[in-house]
Amino acid sequence: MTGRQTGLADLGLTGPYHPVSVHLIVRGMLVTQSKATLLSDGSAHVPAALAGSYPARPGNLVRPLVDGVPAFQRIGAAAHYSIWLTVAFYASDFTFPGSSGTLFDALDRAVERGLDVRIIFWRPNPESSGYGRTFPGSEADRDLLRARGSRFSVRWDRTRAAYCQHQKSWVIDAGQPFETTFVGGINLTTAALGSPGHRDGGRHDLYVEVSGPSATDVHHNFVQRWNEASERNQIDGVWGPYGMSRLPLVHLHRKPGAAGPGDRP
């Protein structure tokens, strides 16, 4: 999702309960919101989307994953063919719950098992460089990957001006009948590693695990972003064996007889 740090003036909210139409652009896809309202405490309430490029589809298994620890424990379950993810904010001290190590530890192990591993990292502009920690593909970042011998594939992607590529998603076993996706708001940072009850702190956030026809929509969206990543033709805009390679667009209708939700091996 393309977004940025937004003030009330950006939304046209100039007084109590002043309505304004809001549209969000999700990587070229128009998502229409009903109305945004300024609440009595001065915060902006934006209602749920009414329409989007991907229609509502029946036949999905949807599992809410509340807080970072349960979500990353679930995401860390073994993939069989591929792991594709989009990353907005990333902190080098992030580690998965348990003994899985850092993000790059986990992805390097997946490559060693023969999986196709691809990452789209947001590359901030100068106007958006102060929003939080990222992995923008600087020379130091690339030196780190060289030192590790990392062989997963990366594309970096900007958006314009002060906006942010704020999408956080995982596509597990893309194109397989049992492909599974995770979409939500949890960043790859230590602060995101909260548990229900938050006795040990950590941010309150969530992912949604989706398998079924709508998972293929998330797969399709990843392919769109990968193929159109802004830095794909820059020397420092790609990494790994498939960094220069395009992905085929996926068909958005599951083939007859294909496995459905819950059929993951």
Number of C-alpha atoms within 10 A of each C-alpha: 15 16 16 15 10 10 11 13 8 9 16 15 19 12 13 13 15 14 16 16 13 16 13 16 13 17 16 12 13 14 17 18 18 15 16 20 20 21 13 10 7 13 13 17 12 15 13 12 14 9 13 15 12 15 9 9 12 9 11 15 16 16 12 14 21 18 23 29 20 18 24 19 14 13 20 13 9 13 19 18 18 20 23 24 21 25 23 26 23 19 17 14 11 18 20 21 16 9 8 13 14 17 16 16 14 15 22 18 15 21 19 12 12 11 18 22 22 26 22 25 27 26 26 25 16 9 12 17 15 11 13 12 14 20 19 23 21 12 10 11 12 17 12 13 17 12 9 12 11 19 21 25 20 25 30 27 25 18 20 13 12 17 18 25 24 20 23 21 26 23 27 27 23 25 18 15 20 20 26 29 28 25 21 18 18 26 23 25 21 17 15 20 26 23 19 15 10 12 8 9 13 19 17 18 19 22 24 17 22 23 25 25 23 24 28 25 20 22 26 22 18 25 18 18 18 24 16 14 20 17 15 21 12 11 8 15 21 24 23 17 13 17 20 17 13 13 14 10 13 16 12 15 11 16 10 6 7 11 15 17 18 13 12 15 7
